[in-house]
Amino acid sequence: MRIHPALAASSAAVLALIAASGAPAAAAPGPAVCAERAIEVAATASPDVADVVRISVTNQGPRPCVVDRIPTVTFGDLDGAALPVPATGSAPYRLAAGRSAFAAVRTLDPASTELRLVDRMTVAGHPAHYGRTFDAASLGAPRGIRVWEPVTTWWHPTQTEADAVLAEHTN
């Protein structure tokens, strides 16, 4: 996109007037996206519900940072990622230093008449991260993770909240 010199000059003049008027400066930006090396991602099979995996992300860095409010959860070589429940778009989720966030993933819709078996699941706290890969056996599925129409909750401050949201939106 090309900027016309006249528009650029008038924009600069407006900005100079605002600065001279004593108008408040723009709010300081919030915390930066968590560096992938500064967060720990974990996943375990739910002890209570089949085809549900509990995931967490922990900020191991010295200062607050943000992940996306929707965990990025992919399965083996399948296309796409688990969809968020409730449906939403990306937004920052702030993690204080040393704090964790929790989500719950339902890998298989119980009403499905189809499924795919995959040997791994990858979880990332932010879409720009590669994430951490968990093999099926470590998630209690030695024959493979059953997948069809997977969904994930947003990040929540407790696992109990994440489990409740998943139950509310998938039952």
C-alpha positions in Angstrom: 0.0 0.0 0.0 1.3 3.4 -0.9 1.0 6.4 1.4 0.5 9.7 -0.3 3.0 12.4 0.8 0.2 14.9 1.5 -1.6 12.5 3.8 1.6 11.6 5.6 2.3 15.3 6.2 -1.2 16.0 7.5 -1.0 12.9 9.8 2.3 14.1 11.2 0.7 17.6 11.8 -2.2 16.1 13.6 0.1 13.9 15.8 2.2 17.0 16.6 -0.9 18.9 17.7 -2.1 16.1 19.9 1.3 15.9 21.6 1.4 19.7 22.1 -2.1 19.7 23.5 -1.2 17.7 26.6 -3.6 14.9 25.6 -2.7 11.7 27.5 -0.3 9.4 25.7 -1.5 6.0 24.4 -1.7 3.3 27.1 1.5 1.3 27.5 1.4 -2.0 25.8 0.7 -5.1 27.9 3.0 -8.0 28.4 4.7 -9.5 25.4 3.9 -12.9 24.0 5.5 -15.6 26.2 8.8 -16.9 24.7 8.2 -20.6 23.9 11.3 -21.5 26.1 9.7 -19.6 29.0 6.5 -21.8 29.2 5.9 -25.4 30.1 3.1 -27.2 28.4 1.6 -30.4 30.0 -1.1 -32.8 29.0 -2.7 -35.8 30.8 -5.7 -38.0 30.1 -8.8 -37.1 32.2 -9.2 -39.7 34.9 -13.0 -39.2 34.7 -14.0 -38.8 31.1 -13.1 -40.9 28.1 -11.5 -39.0 25.1 -10.8 -35.9 27.2 -7.3 -34.6 27.8 -6.4 -31.9 30.4 -3.8 -29.5 29.4 -1.9 -26.7 31.1 0.6 -24.0 30.4 2.9 -22.5 33.0 4.9 -19.3 32.8 8.3 -20.2 34.0 9.8 -16.8 33.2 10.5 -13.9 35.6 7.7 -11.6 34.4 4.2 -11.7 33.1 3.6 -12.6 29.5 0.7 -13.6 27.3 -0.4 -16.7 25.4 -3.4 -16.9 23.1 -6.7 -17.4 25.0 -7.3 -20.5 22.8 -4.8 -23.3 23.1 -3.5 -24.6 19.8 -4.2 -28.3 19.8 -3.4 -30.5 16.7 -3.5 -34.2 16.2 -0.9 -36.3 14.4 -0.8 -35.4 10.7 -4.5 -34.4 10.5 -5.3 -31.0 9.2 -6.7 -28.3 11.5 -6.9 -27.8 15.2 -9.4 -28.3 18.0 -12.1 -25.7 17.8 -12.8 -23.5 20.9 -15.9 -23.8 23.1 -17.5 -21.5 23.4 -16.7 -20.2 19.9 -14.4 -17.2 20.0 -11.5 -15.5 18.3 -7.9 -15.1 19.3 -7.0 -12.7 22.1 -4.3 -12.4 24.7 -4.4 -14.4 28.0 -2.1 -13.0 30.6 0.1 -15.4 32.7 1.8 -13.9 35.7 5.3 -15.2 36.4 5.1 -18.7 37.9 1.3 -19.1 37.2 -0.5 -21.7 35.2 -3.6 -21.8 33.0 -5.7 -24.8 32.3 -7.9 -26.1 29.5 -9.8 -29.3 28.6 -9.8 -31.0 25.2 -12.5 -33.4 24.0 -10.8 -35.4 21.2 -13.9 -37.4 20.0 -17.5 -36.3 19.7 -19.4 -39.2 21.4 -22.1 -38.9 18.7 -19.6 -39.5 15.9 -20.0 -42.5 13.7 -16.5 -41.9 12.3 -13.1 -41.4 13.9 -9.4 -41.3 13.1 -6.6 -42.8 15.2 -3.4 -40.7 15.6 -0.2 -41.5 17.4 0.4 -38.0 18.9 -1.2 -34.7 20.0 0.6 -31.3 20.0 -0.3 -28.5 22.3 0.9 -24.9 22.0 0.2 -21.9 24.2 0.3 -19.6 21.2 -0.2 -20.2 17.5 3.3 -18.9 16.7 4.8 -21.6 18.9 5.8 -25.1 17.8 4.3 -26.6 21.0 5.0 -29.8 22.8 4.1 -33.2 21.4 2.6 -36.0 23.5 2.5 -39.5 22.2 -0.7 -41.5 22.5 0.6 -43.9 25.1 1.5 -41.0 27.5 -2.1 -39.9 27.2 -3.5 -43.2 28.1 -4.3 -44.3 24.6 -1.7 -47.0 23.6 -3.6 -47.9 20.5 -3.9 -44.3 19.4 -5.8 -41.1 20.2 -9.4 -41.3 18.9 -10.2 -38.0 17.0 -13.3 -36.6 15.4 -14.5 -33.0 15.7 -12.2 -32.1 18.6 -12.9 -29.1 20.8 -10.9 -27.2 23.4 -11.9 -24.8 26.1 -10.2 -21.5 26.5 -7.5 -21.2 29.1 -8.9 -20.9 32.7 -7.3 -20.2 36.0 -8.2 -23.7 37.4 -8.6 -27.1 35.9 -12.1 -27.4 37.6 -13.3 -24.4 35.6 -12.0 -25.8 32.4 -13.6 -29.1 33.0 -16.9 -27.4 33.9 -16.9 -25.4 30.7 -16.1 -28.4 28.6 -19.0 -30.4 30.2 -21.4 -27.4 29.7 -20.6 -27.1 26.0 -20.3 -30.7 25.0 -23.1 -32.5 26.9 
